[in-house]
C-alpha cells in the first residue's frame, strides 16, 4: 500500500480488535458494579464521604487500565500503513506515558481533597484494578484467536513435487 491513509479493510483483519472491544465493554460494566459496591461499602463505613471515595477509587481503578486497550485500538487504525509498526508503538508508548503522568497527577490532586477517605479510596482502586484484570483474563480466555495468520498449509500436490 503506497498511500499515507490507512486501509479501512485492513483494520477488519486485525484479530485483536474484537477482544479489545469486548474487554472495554465488560470492563466498564464491571467498573459500574465495583463503583456501586464500593459506594455502598464506603457509605456504610464512612457516610457520604466514604461513598464518594469508593466511587472515585473505582473510577481510577477501571479507567486507567482501559487506556491500554484504547491505545492499542487506536494504533490498529493505521494497520496496513507502511509505517504501521512505528505508529502503533508510538501511540501505545505515548499513551502509556500519558497514563503514567495522569495517574500521578490524579493521585496528588485527590489526596489533597479533605473529604477523601483514603482507606476506602485505596481499597476501591485495588478492587477495581483486580476486577479489570479478571475481566481481561476472562475475555481473552473465551476468545478464539488463531495462533498464526496468513498461513498456507501444504497440499498433496506440493508435497509430491
N, C-alpha and C positions, 0 to 999 in steps of 0.2 A: 504494500500500500504506500503510495507516494504522497498522498495529501496530508496536510497537517491536522485535519479533523479526524476524530476517531470514527471508526466504522461502527454504526449502530447495531448491525447484525452480529458483530464480533462480541459485543457485550453479552448477547444471549448465549454464547458458547462458554462463558465463564462458569464453572461448576460451583464456585464458592458463593455466588450471588444469592441463590435461594437459601443456603444455610445461614448466611449473614442476616438476611431479611427476617428469617424465622427467629433467629436468636434475638434480634432487636425487638420484634413484636412480643415474643414471650418474655423477654427481659423487662419490657415496660409493663406488661400485665403483672408479672411477679413483683415489680417495683411498686405498683399501686397497692398490692396486697401487703407487702412489707411496710409501706408507709402507713397504711391503715392500722396494721397490727402494732407498729411502734408508736403511733399516735395514741392508741388505746393503752398500751403499757405505760408510756410516758405520762399520759393523763392520769392514770391511776396512781402512779408513784409520785408525781410532782405537779399535778394540776395542769393548767393550760400551757405553762412554760415548758413542761415536760413533753406535752403532746406535740407542740411545735418543734421542739428539739428532736423528737423522734422522726417527724416528717422531714425536717431538713437533713438529718443524718441519712435517712433512706434515700433522699434525693441525691445527695452526694455519692452515696454508695452504688447507685444504679446508673446515674447519668455519666459519670466519668469513665467507667468501663465501656459504656456504649460508644464513646468516642473512637475506640479502636476499630470496632466493626464499621462504623460510619466512614472512617478514613479509608478502610480497605474498599468499601463500596464506591467511594469517591475516586479512589485510584483506579478501580476497574473500569471507570468510564473511558479511560484512554486505551483500553485493550485494543490492539490492532494498530496502534500508532507506532511508527518506527522507534521512538524513544520511550515506549510504554514502561519498560522496566525502570528507567531512571525517574520518570514522572511518578510512577507508583511508589517507589521508595521515598522520593521527596515528599509526597503527600502524607504517607504513613509516618515517616520520621518527624516531619514538620508538625503534624497533628499530635504526635506523642510529646514533643517538646512543649507545644502549646498547652496540652492537657497537664503536663507536669507543673508548669508555671501557674496555671489556673487553679490547680488543687492547692498549691502552697498559698496563693493569694486568698482563695476562698476560706481556707482554714484560719489564716491570720486574721481575716476580717470577722469571721464567725466567732472566733474565740475572744473578740473584743465586745461582743454583744452581751449585755449584762444579764438578760433573762435566759440565756442559753444554759441548759442543764448538760454539762459536759459529759457526764457518765452515760446519760441516755443517748446523747448525740453519738458518742463513740460506739455504743452498743448497736445503734441503728446503722451506722456506717459498716460495721463488721458484718452484721446480719445481712444487709443488702448486698455487700460485696460477695459473701459466700453464696447467697441466693443467685446472684448473677453468674458466678462460676458454675453452679449446679445447672442452671438453665443452659449455659453454653455446652456443658458436657452432655446433657440430655439431648439437646438439638443435634449436636454433632454425631452422637451415637445412633440416632434414629434416621439420619440422612443417608441415602445410598449414593456414594460417590465412587466413580471409577478410580482404580488405582493408577491407571495410565490413560493418556488421551492421545488421539490421532495415531493409534497403533494398528497396523495391518498385520494380521496373522498369516502365516504361510499357508498356501493351498497345496493340494495334492500335485497339481501341475508344476508348481515352483520347486517342490521337493524332488521331483523326478528329473529336473534339468541338471 
